[in-house]
Amino acid sequence: MIRPISQARPELGSGFPTLLRKELMRFWKVGLQTIAAPVVTALLYLLIFSHVLEDSVQVYDSIPYTAFLIPGLMMMSMLQNSFANPSSSLIQSRITGNLIFVLLPPFSHRQIFTAYLMASVVRGLAVGACIWMVALFFVPLPVQAPLWMLVFAVLSCWILGTLGLIAGLWSEKFDQLAAFQNFLIVPATFLSGVFYSIYSLPPFWQAVSRFNPVFYMIDGFRYGFFAVSDVSPWRGLAIVLAVAVLLSLFALRLLARGYKLRS
């Protein structure tokens, strides 16, 4: 009988690096799909929206709309890919039956969580960096506050990676995972200020946007580029950090219980 994950007692030199490497190589070996495809998608958004709205939309003083758009597209792609990495890995492992090879070794639930989370953050940051490099061919985009940019990028990928882990544990079929993404992740991402400032919205929708954690992720990340944001970056940081901690504790609890893993 498989022991509960929380009862495992890993020793020094355990297989944690192997699990992490497996999750990293899983997306790296299909980089055309996991890295290049999101970059092309973001580039298409950039070309279409910048062409249509560049001369008609002014968001911040002296900041062109194309420049304003790029951090939002970067963050949107980073979030979607951070979510996709652990969720797709778990659902594929469950369906193909090779999840047993993660459960049998003496991994603690913290090691499993850390391996999946680190891989999702790496994938998200890799996608964001590639989009940034491509976008530099269209408009110069200097970073005014690099530490803010990095902190919000890592925390945001952490949150969506944790959500992806939770979704992968909960989903037993691909359509359940697709529902989780299509009805939660995609709407929260698109309605968070990727393409606009919330101050361009009516007051009611401005208030609604402030209940969306993804808004604070994108707004704080954008602050790292322009040192301008819709809300205080400190407030955004507090909210994003609180969400990251709460989701992580919930995911760790599920893993410790072996939720839908030992059945």
Stockholm file with secondary structure:
# STOCKHOLM 1.0

chainA/1-263         MIRPISQARPELGSGFPTLLRKELMRFWKVGLQTIAAPVVTALLYLLIFSHVLEDSVQVYDSIPYTAFLIPGLMMMSMLQNSFANPSSSLIQSRITGNLIFVLLPPFSHRQIFTAYLMASVVRGLAVGACIWMVALFFVPLPVQAPLWMLVFAVLSCWILGTLGLIAGLWSEKFDQLAAFQNFLIVPATFLSGVFYSIYSLPPFWQAVSRFNPVFYMIDGFRYGFFAVSDVSPWRGLAIVLAVAVLLSLFALRLLARGYKLRS
#=GR chainA/1-263 SS CCCCGGGCCCCTTCSHHHHHHHHHHHHHTTHIIIIIHHHHHHHHHHHHHHHHHTTTCCCSTTCCHHHHHHHHHHHHHHHHHHHHHHHHHHHHHHHHTTTHHHHSSCCCHHHHHHHHHHHHHHHHHHHHHHHHHHHTTTSCCCCSCHHHHHHHHHHHHHHHHHHHHHHHHHCSSHHHHHHHIIIIIHHHHHTSSSSSCGGGSCHHHHHHHTTCHHHHHHHHHHHHHHSCCSSCHHHHHHHHHHHHHHHHHHHHHHHHHTTTTCC
#=GC SS_cons         CCCCGGGCCCCTTCSHHHHHHHHHHHHHTTHIIIIIHHHHHHHHHHHHHHHHHTTTCCCSTTCCHHHHHHHHHHHHHHHHHHHHHHHHHHHHHHHHTTTHHHHSSCCCHHHHHHHHHHHHHHHHHHHHHHHHHHHTTTSCCCCSCHHHHHHHHHHHHHHHHHHHHHHHHHCSSHHHHHHHIIIIIHHHHHTSSSSSCGGGSCHHHHHHHTTCHHHHHHHHHHHHHHSCCSSCHHHHHHHHHHHHHHHHHHHHHHHHHTTTTCC
//
